[in-house]
């Protein structure tokens, strides 16, 4: 089985290496692209992931084999945009979004009020609710998508966020209608994608279409 692991804002491919090690031990072929998700809006990064999907397809898939996708934070939005635009939809299997601000981030909205901030860190601009509301995500692709949110926060600026959150992203922003499954785990935004419990949930969904038996 093949899986592409997509990191989030202000991170590199190294941030997904713990998850990659787990899946490799379980027999998966793992790909961890290093994406410029700091100074670009997330939706302009999609072509880079599309190129990787194309390369994997052209290298040959076993009969019935598909490419699964897992994204942390902004990486999940990259996946959703990819599913909207890709010409390789038939080659894509199940997808899991971990701590992804599908409905926008309250912190991104606050950061956008700081003069010049989003002109430099353009990815943050694309995490604003207003920006995401103007992106046409295709939600009826036939691909099974699930999401995991965290509800533990130990960051000093947590009081800036209303509602349950992981320190960066509120739980209600991770959920959106049409998800095949949804789970809330007791971890914060910076650690949730490094936890064995998260790995097990993701693997179970990729293999069965549900987080739990």
Buried (B, 14 or more C-beta within 10 A) or exposed (E): BBBBBBBBBBBBBEBBBBBBEBBEEBEBEBBBBEBEBBEBBBBBBBEBBBEBBBEBBEEEEEEEEBBBBBBBBBBBBBBBBBBBEBEBBEBBBBBBBBBBBBBBBBBBBBBBEEEEBBEEBBBBBBBBBEBBEEBEBEBEBEBBBBBBBBBBBEBEEBEEBEEBBBBBBBBBBBBBEEBBBBBBBEBBBBBBBBBEEBBEBBBBBBEEEBBEE
